Amino acid sequence: MLSFLLPGRHDGLSLSKALPDRTLFFLVTMISFLAALTLTGANGARSLSERWQNGAAQLLTIQVPEPDQSVNNKLSTSRADTVVAALSKALPGSIVHRLTQAELNHLLTPWLGDIKDNALPLPGVIEVRLPDGSSPPDDLSKTLNDLVAGTSVERNTEWSERLKILAENLLTCATLALVAVTGVATMIIALTTRTGLSSRRNIIRILHSLGATDNYIAGRFASRTGLLALAGGISGTLLSLIPLTILFRMAAPFTAPSATITDLPEWYELTAMFPSDLLTALAALPFVAALIGWFTTQTIVRLWLLRMP
């Protein structure tokens, strides 16, 4: 099956019998498939942690009831404009934006349906994005409420901290899962190698007595295992792209800032949605599998040869 990757060498070791192609290839393929999914999970958890830490934590939402009415009879400035001016003065460097009626309608449509002709009195909603690393004054809510009665300030800091902790825990779990997958791969390769050594024990003893060095025997076993692991790693990684592509397409509306829930990208656009660091990790996965296979086999064979009488 994989003989084109493993050219035969007639030296008596018969590694095709000691290390069967199909068994190790399919095992590494399945493990690489799981490793690719785990890498994607870890990448997603890290991205969520960064987004919640640098995004939601820096957002303030201010609601102003009766936004278009004037503050008092003496001033023509509306209540919402008064709050916007106060925020711009109290929070220098921040981006202050009052949501338009169309933006409010779009925001509430999933819960209230089409509210264009709805007579419900909606408050004015003002979004404030603080500079990175900054925080609003503790008395901001009181200051705004004294200026315009009924104004409420909603801070996302508490929720963002909780979500950040959740994302970090998910990242830790994904990392542990990746370590577990790597450990399982190492154990399988080690057991396969020991089985192959046991099946060729007499032949290895004869070749060793005829002058075959430990480096030669370990190198032959390790080269074959490394090539099988490389082929299995490539196969498992390519196989994982099928569910990952479907998953990224389904998640696209929730990660794109301007997309709505019904906006699904075309299939040919999905290549640009994969994070570059994830693509790099997936591309390196087969070579990591080959390195693990080669190093594990080298270690097992050399230890076995040292114990051989």
Order of alpha helices (4+ residues) and beta strands (2+ residues): alpha-alpha-beta-alpha-beta-alpha-beta-alpha-beta-alpha-alpha-alpha-alpha
